[in-house]
């Protein structure tokens, strides 16, 4: 179901710069980075809430994707103006966004469009929407705490700060939000650490437009996995787990930085050594920031991310075919790691291809694009023939 046009819409979020009327860091403040950070926070809040009640993870994931697509299509409207438009012309705005998505995404799945439409037309304040809205304001507050000191003398800066804090207080009905803000400093430190991936550029030595970050890349891989599984007859936990594993897959880089593939492959056995170091860092530095009840799932989704696996008393690695034939049941907690590897490569390919389309095409990017087109059939099937070099 993943389409060339849809991928380009998703990556256009990297062109939208947040707080662009404020002094702010030049990296890490794109809409793509914000949406990725928001989804990480939503995961944390949902796991905290899940101790007391069920969470519809598919609705949470789809809500995250729908809200991101809506934001990209509407582009950079200031929140106060956006909310006024929604209040007066919400239905008309939603219909316009839906039609733009139908026209430009290349998607032809009526079920997906119906879900998208219903999500915004349904005014019921369901549980998963409240988690996403709280995560939105927590991510926004994280950003504003960074830029506030540079902008506090600007007219309206204090008002903006107070409005964000007021919105956060409106979400104190969620136990998870109250715990996150008032008592759990370690979780806030975890979110801070994840936020550092907003500053780590992908392709650090190669000029590209738009620039993308490690955190934004992780979110694109997760989204691509969702669309690739959408039309398959698979259980919800396979969709959920594969999405979350994609979201987490480069998390060790917050501790090790981005070690590029040519370096990993340059010395026999180096890749395994790096993996071992990453596991040690995750175990000793990252997991202690999370409540103990989250550790097992985080290890499962994060380690061996590109292997197909199930959890049956213990982690078991299985073939890709068996994921769909034998283990396509929620209680096996399946993950299609092979699909994630493909999505990881698709994301890297489009980072290069979109930059080339935008006129920034150093030799290295041209070579990478050509090599990937020749090597990977799953990339060739996505792109119009006229774009293949």
Secondary structure, 3 states (H helix, E strand, C coil): CCCHHHHHHHHHHHCCECCCCCCCCCCCCEHHHHHHHHHHHHHHHHHHHCCCCCCCHHHHHHHHHHHHHHHHHHCCCCHHHHHHHHHHHHHHHHHHHHHHHHHHCCCCCHHHHHHHHHHHHCCCCCHHHHHHHHHHHHHHHHHHHHHHHHHCCCCCHHHHHHHHHHHHHCCCCCHHHHHHHHCCHHHHHHHHHHHHHHCCECCCCCCCCCCCEHHHHHHHHHHHHHHHHHCCCCCHHHHHHHHHHHHHCCCCHHHHCCCCHHHHHHCCCHHHHHHHHHHHHHHHHHHHHCCHHHHHHHHHHHCCCCCCEEECCCEEECCHHHHHHCCCCHHHCCECHHHHHHHHHHHHHHHHHHHHHCCCCCHHHHHHHHHHHHHCHHHHCCCCHHHCC
